[in-house]
């Protein structure tokens, strides 16, 4: 017997808000017991600027979580604690390795309840960190959104988070649509599956448009040098000053731990797109032929994308697992190659999803690679003042090929492979050629705005001239 198609509501997922909570995030914890937390988070920017944040945290009492009652309060506590945590670690001239019990003890309990690691995740900086500007307008419209918390107080940082919030909201209606498609595929109803795939392609295209709006209000220099350092995790951060990760001191058994920072690979929506379309991701650097040669043909599931599911809220992670167990669209389409409307609709979804990943590679190139090279160039000032700050932006890696993203991984190879894998299930021959990454075919237009050469390196032509992205540099921390 086939497993039942999951009910999204049982996992806190809705057709209007998707993986965003249908209940708006709390702007403050209501119990005055937590006033000291709220005082610190409400003054986070001046405390970081004056370098008094650590002193404030060190003099806090260890507050209990027993006064947290609703799910919204637990989420607010998580947002407050991880923003304070990252400000505590990255707000000085060099990263602070030890996390005191004032943060560690309550954060561990909150994270256990929410099934999240004790680090700032996509859920903390995006999903549970927004509010509407006007209550009588849609709470998920990008032009009606504001952030509850930031590290810098800048428009750029708010915009960086809010674009993702808007994408989550725009993609929400696709969830019930594709569950309907899965149900229809079980009964062999090609017409409904086709209609659902057409709607999914339109939705992904709309998210592409939203992603392009990143350039409107988030400046690459500000992002790279001011915002990105605070989003860093503690995994593979030796060059940034954390060779052992962070020492979480609970007052009894201090323990070094390493976690990746926030990443859009932690977006359940993007992984939902992959799962329902049957897009499979392998460990970075592994090809299909490598996977097919593994013992007994067992597919490896330890890719970065699968690892990022452990950074999602528990209910969302379980929802994706349930969807993975019932996903049937790819085999349904493959068994009906003669149904041109169905195949075109399916391939259109893959094309739109690949465009989304292409656009992200372009953003990484502009916001990370070009900025990292500028940071390494000698100052043109007549009185150069070398930065005394050690963080992700100022670190000079010992291995120039391994500049790290905030998630702790070299993301350019990962991003390129994830994009290439997106086109692999294409059905029609024209779609396979269009979505392939072989030498350019003059009969098929390239989907990417980043010129990828046959040897795999990237060449970007723009206002700054022509430059190549031949280093495996870290990413924007998203996807």
N, C-alpha and C positions, 0 to 999 in steps of 0.2 A: 504494500500500500504506500502511495506517495505521501510524504510529510505534508501537513497543511501549510498553505501560504500564510506567512505571519501577519498578525494584525499590528500595524505600526503603533497604534495607541498604547499597546501594552509595553512599549519600549520608550514612551515619551516622545514619539515622532508623530507629527501632524501634517495634513495636506496644506495648511496655510503657513506654517512656520518651519516645516521640515525638522531638522535637527536643532534648530533654535527652540528655546522653551516658549510655549504658548503664553506662559506667565512672564511678564517683563521682569528682567533682572532687578533685584533690590538695589537701591542707591545707597542704603545705609542699613546696618544691622539694627533692628528695633530695640533690642535689649540694651539698656545703658551699661550693663556689665562690660560690654565690648567697646565702650567709649574711647579707651586708650588706643585700641587698634584703629578705630575710625579717625581719631585725631592724627595718627601718624599717616594713614593713607590719604587723608584730606590735605596734608601738608607735605606730600612725598617729594614734589619738585624742590621747594625751598630747603627741605632737610637734606636732599642730595646735594644741592648747590652749596649749602653751607658746610657740608660734610659732617652733619650732626646726626644723620640717620642711625649710624651704628650705636652711638651713645644712647639714643632714645630707646632703641630696641634692647640694648644690654641692661637697661634699668627698668624694663617692663616686668611685671609679675608674670608668672606662667598661668595663663588663663585657661579655664576648663571649657570644654565644648558642650557641657550639659545644658547650657541655656540656648543652644541652637535647636529649633523645633521643626520648622518647615524645610522642605527641600530647597526652596529659594534661599533660606538663611544659610544652609550648608554651602550652597554655591557661592553666596556672597563672601562667606568666610574664606573659602578657597581663593577667590579672586584677591581679596585683601592680603592674605598671607603670602601668596606667590609673588605679588607685586612688591611687597616689602622684602621678601627673600631676594629677589633679583636686584632690587635697589641696594640691599645690604651687601651683596656679593660684588656687584660691578660699579658701585657708586663712588669708589675711592680712586686713588692713583694706581692701585694694583688690586686685583681681585682678593676678596676675603675668603679664605678656605674653610674656616670653621663656622658652622651655623649654630647659634646658641640654643639652649633648651626653650627659651621664650618663643622661638619660631618652630623649632623641630617638634616639640611635644604636641602642640595643637595641630600643626600641619599634618603630622602622621595620622592623627585620628580623623581629621577631615578627609584626607585622601583615602583612608581605608573605607570610609562611608561612601565616597563618590567613586571608588575604584579607579583612582588616578594616581600617577606617581607624584612625589613631592617636588614638582618643578612647574614652571609656567608652561602650560600647554595651549593648544589652539582653543580649547574650550574656555580656558581662563582669560585669554586676551581678546577673543572674538565672540564666541557663542554666548557667554554670560557677562559681557562687558559693554552693553549698548543700551541706549534709551532713545525714545522719540523726542524730537524737539517740540513738536506740537501734538498734543494728545488726540486731536480730532482728525489727524492725518495718519495714513498707514505707518505703522511702527517699523516696517521693514523696507521702506523706500529710502534709497541711498541719500536723497536730498532732504530727508527728515530724520537723519540719524546723528547721534553724538555718542562719544565714549564716556563711560563712567570713570575709568582710570587710565592714566598714561604715566610714563616715566619722565617725559620731557615737557609735557604740557603743550606740545606743538601741534599745529594743524596737520603737519605731515604725518605724525604718528597716529593721530585719530583717523586720518584718511586711509592709512595703511591697513588698519584693523577693519574699518567700516566697509571697505570694498569687499572684503571676505564675508562680512555679515550680510551685505546685500546679495551676494552670490548665493549664499545659503538660502536666503528667502526666495530668490527668484527660482531656484531649483526645486523648492519644496513640492510644487504640484506634480513634478515628474515621479514622485515616489508612489502615490496611488495609481498613477497611469501605468507604471511598469509592473506593479503588482497585478493590475488587470490584464496586462499582456501575458504575464506568466500563467494566470488562470486560463486565459483564452488559448494559449499554446497547448495546454493540457487537453483541451477539447478539440484541438485541430482547427480553430477558427482563425484562418489566415488574415481575414479582413480586419478583425479587431486588432490583431498583433501589428499589422501594417499601420493602422491608424495611430496606435500607441507609439510606435517607433517614429512616426512622422512628428508627433507632438514632442517626443524626447529630443529629436534633432533640433527642433525649433527652440526648445528650452536651453539646450547646451549652447546654441548660437547666441542666445540672449545673455548667458553668463560670459561668453567671450566678449561681448560688447561692454559689460560691466568691468571686466578685468582691464580692458583698455583704458578705462577712466582712472586707473592708478596714476597716470602721468599728470592729471589735472592738478592735484594738490599735494603730491608727495615727491619732494625733490630728491634726486639720487644722492647728492652729497650729504644732505641732512640725514637721509635714511642710513647710509653706510657708516657715517662717522658719529652720529648722535643717537640714533634709535636702535640699530641692529646690535650694538654691544650689549644692551640690557636684555635682549632676547636670547642670548647665548645660554646653552645648557652647560653641563660639566663633563660631557663625554668627548674624548679626543681633543681636549682643550689644553694640552701641554704648552703649546706655543703661546697661548693667551694667558698663561699663568696658573693653570690648575692641572698639574701633572698627575695628580692622584684623584681628581674629581673633588667633591665637597665632603667635608667631615661633618656629618649630621650628628650633633651632640644632643642626646636625649637626657643627659644627666646621669646615665647609668652605663650604657655601652656605646660610646662614640663609634661611628662606623663610616668609612669612606664609601661613597656611592657615586656612580656616574650615570647621568641621564642626558638624553638629547634635549635640545630646546624646542621652542614652538616650531611647528612645521605644518604646511597645508596638506602634507601627506596624512596628517591627523584629521583632515576633513572627512567626515563620514559620507558626505554628499558625493565627493569626487570618487571615493572608493565604491559607493553605490553605483555610480555610472559604469565603472569597470566591471563590477560583478554581474549586473543585469545584462551587459553586452558580451560577457564571456571573455573579457580582456584579461590575460594572465601575465603576471609580472614575475620575473626571475631575479635572483641575486645579481647585483650590478656586475657586469663583465661576463655573464653567462649567456650563451646563445641557445637557440632552440636545439641545435644539434648536440650541444653539451648536455642539455636536459634529457634528451631522448636516449643518450648513452648511459644514463645513470642506472644503477642496479634495479631490475624489475620494472623499469620505466616509471618509477615513482617520481612525481614532480616535486621539486624543491619548493618549500613555502617560506623560506627564511629570508625573503627579500626585504629591503628597507621599507617598502610599502606595507608588508604584512607586519613587520616589527612595530610600525607606527600605530597599529590598532591597539596596542597595549597602552597608548597614550590617550585613548578616547574614553569618555565616560562609559562605565560598565554596560548600561542598557543599550547604548548605541553600538558598542562592540558586539553584543549578543544579537542585535538586530541584523547586523551585517553577516554574522555567522549563519543565522537562519536564512537570509536571502541567498547566501552561497549554497546552501543545501537544496534550494528549490529552483535556482536559476536554470532556465531551459531555453532561452531565446536563441542562443547561438546554434545549438544542435537542431532546433526547430527550423531555423532559416537554412542551415546547411542541407537539411533533408528536402528542401523545396526550392532548389536552385532554378527551377523553371518558372517560378513565380517572380516575375521581374519587379513588380511593384514592391513586394516584400523585401527582396534583396536590395533594391535601391534604397528603401527606407532604412534598412539595417546598416548598409554601407555609409549612408549619409550621417548616421549617428557616430560611426567611427571617425568619419572625416571631421565632424564638428569637434569631437573630443580631442582629436589630434591637433586641430587648430588651437584649441585651448592650451595644449601643452607647448605648441610652437610659440604662442604668445608669451608663455611663461619663461621659456628659454630666452626670448628677447629681453624680457624684463630683468632676468638674472644678468644678462650681458651688460645691460645699461646701468643697473643699480649696484652690481657687485664687481664684475670683472674690470670694467673701465675705472671704477672708483678705487679698487684695490691697487691698480697700477699707478693711478695718480698719487695715492698715498705713499707709494714706494719711491716716487721720483723726488730728487732733491728740491728743497724749497727755492722759489725764485725771489723770495724776499731778501732785501739787503741786510736785514737783521734776523736771520732765521732763528726760530726758537723751537728746538726739537721738543716733541711731545714727551712729557714725563709719565703719561698714563699708559698702563698696560691693559689692553682688552682685545676683543676680537678685531677691531678696526686697526689698532696700532701694532699688533703682533707681527713679527717678522718670522715666518715659519722656516725651520731648518731645511725642510724639503719644499722647494718652490712649487712642486707639482701637487702639493696636498693642502692648499689653503682651504680652511674649513668653513662651512656654513654654521648657523646657530644650532642646527640639529646635530652637529658633530660629524657630518659626513661631507665628502667632496661631491657636490651635487651635480656638476655639469655632466659627468658621465652617467649618473643616475637619471637625470632629466632627459638626456638624449635617448637612453635605452627605453625609458618608460614611454616616451613619445613613439619610438619605433615599434614597440610592442603593441601599441594601440591599433596600428594598422594591420597587424598580422592576421586577424580573423576575417578580413575582407572577403566577400563572396565572389563578386563579378571580377572578371579579368581587368577591366578598366580601373576598377577601384583598387585592386592590388597594385597595379602599376602606379596609380596616383599616390597611394599611401606608402609605397616602398621607398627605400633609401639607397637604391643603387644609383649609378650614374644618371644624370639628368636626361630625360627623354623629351625631345623638342615638341612632341605631340601632347605632353601633359604638363600643366603649369605646376610649379612648386607651391606647396602650401606654406612653407616657412618664409618668414621675413628675415631670417638669419641665413646667410649663404653658407651651406655646409658643403665642403669640398669632398671629392671622392676618397681622400685619405682620412676623412673624419674630422679635420679641424674646421673651426668656424671662422668666417670672414665677415665682418660687419662694415658696411659702407654707410657713412652718415655725415652729419655736419662736422664731426670731429675728425674726419678723414677715414682712411681705411686701416683697420687693425684686425689682428687675428686673435682668437681665443683658443690658444693651443695648450693652455694649462688647465688641469683638472681642479678648477677653483671652486670654492664653497659657494653655496647658493643663497638665495634671498631668504632662506629659512622657510619658504612656503613651497609645498609639493616636493 
